[in-house]
Amino acid sequence: MGMGRIILFFYRRFSRGEINVKKVKMSKLMQFIYLLLLTFSASLIFYGFDNGGIMRKKEVLSIANNQAEEYFYDGKYEEAIKEYKKLLAEKPDNPMWAVKIAEIYSVQRNLEDSNQYLEKAKKIREENLTGDAEEKYESYKAIDAQVADYIVFTELMNKNYEEAMNYGENVLKLYKNDKKIIRTMIPVYMANNRYDLAKELVTSYPVDRTSSYELAQFSYLNMLIDNWDYGLSVLKASWYQDKDEVKVYDVLASISKYNQDILIEKITKLSEAHPQEAAYKMWLSKIYSMRPETAAKAQEHLDQAEKLDSEVGEVQKTILQARIHQNSNKIEEADELMNKLIEEAGDDYRILHTAGLFYYEKGQYDKALEYCKNSIFQNREYADNYGFLMTDILKAMEKSDEGEPYFRTALYYEPFNYNILQTIAEYYWLTAKDDAKALEYFNFFEIIRPRDSEIKYLTAQIYLTNQNWEEAANVLKKCIEINPNIARYHRSLATIYLKMDEASGTSTMNKEAFAEMSKAYELDKSDILTVNNLGCYHIAFNVEIAKSRNYFIEAKKGIKDNTDENVKKTILDNYNKIDEIYRKYNAGTTNDNETITVPEFALFY
């Protein structure tokens, strides 16, 4: 994920024989340019499933039509709580109502009341499970596993990590083969730094090998714990079980977002070792289809796959081809394929989901919402409907506030899915403007992927926006410790060191800043943001006009057609400023008593 962030600042007085650089008061210290491509996520009505995916008792748990849930998904939390309390009063022996109240308080971050209702739910559940309540328990047996799972999940969301683990382990003793509970316990163990136990749950996961969807999900879990080779072999089994299984392609999209180079390398090696295997060609086509600049490669691999196997999955082949057309600016061809596919959708949740995305991208949000809801109705456990479509639609309809309950439901279904976690974090950061909640969800992400330097880098950006330089520097040092060869980590740290000096009125970090800036340049000489920063450094600290100008010339030459307009403008502005100083200084019009005022220069994080 590319990110260019600009900070405007001006240094204290620096002097050198021929030139006296005056301090100029800034009207604006900091200006950020966001170059983020965001995908926001969603969720909808929550129905429970028992072991093996069998629907649990709908009359007890299907609350989609009650007033409480309606309020909840409208973001009317107080009204929802009142309605759930009424339901709890009517049926005090049903622990689900207490859990749902706890959930709403948890979403509101009212953890005290949330924890109180979790304890109430536990007490009701315990009474249903013991003593004279045995007969009554039979009527709740169908929902007990789901209630217990919801309790564990909400404890996790409330950061009661140890309690979530202890309670969850007791639940696992009762329901050792409940896949939903197992999937919840994986991040619970990770949150308690018991990655060994999380891995044990993955390796012993009771996957249904006749289910393409489950196999794809199991593949994701294995790659989550860096069991790459086995994960890809399971994904291949999933593809052969159903070549149109959307979850296969969701896994590829999810993994490639953070580990694209690794994934492409591994699949390419498999493809080279097995040149007649169409699956690998389809997978590479999917990965390359995600970006316009690699659309030609995507087409090449899709064509190769079809030559190897005439049956590569009609639905996914059509979706891939439409996306390739779209990224190749062949909009009419893409629309023609999608319109035909949608006409034949029927009750296929995969096509309904794709139709929702299709209409969303066309700005037809009511139709997009309708198709998204229909897709959820056909497959209530398909997390990508919740996680990557519904709240995009809500945001476009200016209903972003309604996204939070959907996010929570999305995460309930796949609490290990770090794409969902990042989407939620970015929602709070960039849409809701709630940095505290954003950091909270980025921290959840770090629990799942503790060695992921990119998510730490995003965390550092939040500290930057709040001018918490020290914390930002600490996080960036961790990024560099994990992956020392990423130029932008060093570039950002260098700029932060300069800001720390500016804030303290010292120059103690000057040497460290230049070292990090130089390291960034050494790693990537084509990075025009770093080159720009070196130009700023040499005029501000060393007053080396010619050297500074050379760097700005280099940055200017590095501007491409696809360079962000704001980045381009900033570099050109900086170049024009240094060029004017250079001309004045070398024109021979100044004397020893004359000063040249150095204007503001912009550095990138």
Buried (B, 14 or more C-beta within 10 A) or exposed (E): EEBBBBBBBBBEEBEEEEBBBEEEEEEEEBEBBEEEEBBBBBBBBBBBBBBEEEEBBEEBBBBBEBBBBBBBBBBBBEBBBBBBBEBBEEEEBBBBBBBBBBBBBBBBEBBEBBBBBBBBBBEBBEBBBEEEBEEEBEEBEBBBBBBBBBBBBBBBBBBBBEBBBBBBBEBBEEBEEBBBBBBBBBBBBBBBEBBEBBBEBBEEBEBEEEBBBBBBBBBBBBBBBEBBEBBBBBBBBBBEBBBBBBBBBBBBBBBBBBBBEBBBEBBEEBBEEEEEBBBBBBBBBBBBBBEBEBBEBBBBBBEBBBEBBEEBBEBBBBBBBBBBBBBBEBEEBBBEBBEEBBEEBEEBBBBBBBBBBBBBBEEEBEBBBBBBBBBBBBBBBBBBBBBBBBBBBBBBEEBBEBBBBBBBBBBBBBBBBBBBBBBBBBBBBEBBEEBEBBBBBBBBBBBBBEEBBBBBBBBBBBBBBEEBBEBBBBBBBBBBEBBEEBBBBBBBBBBBBBBBBBEEEEBEBBEBBBBBBBBBBEBBEEBBBBBBBBBBBBBBBEBBBEBBBBBBBBBBEBBEEEBBEBBBBBBBBBBEBBBEBBEBBEEEEBEEEEEBEBEBBBBBB
